[in-house]
Amino acid sequence: MPRIIVAEIDSDEQRALALDVWQAANAARRRTATEARIRRVREKLDAAELALLAHYGTRPAGMLVAETYLVEGVPLPGYGHISMVFVDPAVWGSHVGTEMIRDLQSRGWEGLSVWTRTDNRRAQRLYERTGFTDTSNRSTLHDGDEIMQLAWARG
């Protein structure tokens, strides 16, 4: 089994690899990536407070973007929000997502939150496996998909 290595993204080349992972994951979930959406993801990676790229052996395999949690626009020190987690479908089930979340949890956050689609059982299992619990908060995206919030607290 290849080794999983997680590191902060610190170059344009790594941001491009992260974007490739995002596109592969979206294609596998049959989600069309419009040019506008690709541009927004690229901008998010460029401006990320923290962006991680995981390699499975030598293969770029996962990406994660996190930022300080905001309460009504005000930063909540010590708490983070995961805005993006994507794993290349070629390595789904290899614990790349778990390793990225564990790396993030080791960085000193007291708590983390994340939103995911209610029909994305793969993501829900990832978050549950890494100690997240369902907050019961729900919302609806502009496309009509329902999303749910999960949270993790250092314990």
FENMO-V141507 format. One record per backbone hydrogen bond with DSSP energy under -0.5 kcal/mol. CO is the residue of the C=O (numbers start at 1). NH is the residue of the N-H. E is the energy in kcal/mol with one decimal. If there is no record, write none. Layout:
co->[CO/CO]
nh->[NH/NH]
e->[E/E]
This chain:
co->[3/3/5/7/11/12/13/14/15/16/17/18/19/20/21/22/23/24/25/26/27/30/32/34/35/36/37/38/39/40/41/42/43/44/45/50/51/52/53/54/54/55/55/56/56/59/61/62/63/64/65/65/66/67/69/70/71/74/75/76/78/78/79/80/81/81/82/84/86/88/89/91/95/96/97/98/99/100/101/102/104/104/105/110/111/112/113/114/116/117/119/120/121/122/123/124/125/126/127/128/133/137/139/141/145/146/147/148/149/149/150/151/152]
nh->[5/57/55/53/15/16/17/18/19/20/21/22/23/24/25/26/27/28/29/31/30/32/34/38/39/40/41/42/43/44/45/46/47/48/48/66/9/64/7/61/62/5/57/58/59/56/88/54/86/52/83/84/50/81/76/72/74/71/77/79/110/111/69/113/67/83/115/65/63/91/92/94/99/100/101/102/103/104/105/106/107/109/108/154/80/152/82/150/148/120/121/124/125/126/127/128/129/130/132/131/151/149/147/144/141/118/139/116/135/136/114/133/112]
e->[-0.5/-3.4/-2.8/-2.8/-2.1/-2.3/-1.9/-2.4/-2.2/-2.0/-2.0/-2.4/-2.6/-2.4/-2.5/-2.3/-2.4/-2.0/-1.4/-2.9/-1.4/-0.6/-0.9/-2.6/-2.3/-2.1/-2.5/-2.5/-2.5/-2.4/-2.5/-2.3/-2.1/-0.6/-0.7/-2.8/-3.1/-2.0/-2.0/-3.4/-1.6/-2.3/-0.7/-0.5/-1.7/-3.0/-3.0/-2.8/-2.5/-3.0/-2.2/-1.6/-1.3/-3.2/-2.9/-0.6/-1.7/-2.9/-0.8/-1.9/-3.6/-1.1/-2.8/-1.4/-2.3/-0.7/-0.6/-2.5/-2.7/-2.3/-1.1/-1.9/-2.2/-2.0/-2.4/-2.8/-2.2/-2.3/-2.8/-1.5/-1.6/-0.5/-0.7/-3.1/-2.7/-2.7/-3.1/-3.0/-3.2/-1.7/-1.4/-2.1/-2.6/-1.8/-2.5/-2.7/-2.6/-1.2/-2.9/-1.6/-2.4/-2.0/-3.0/-2.1/-3.2/-2.5/-1.9/-2.3/-2.5/-0.5/-2.1/-2.6/-2.4]
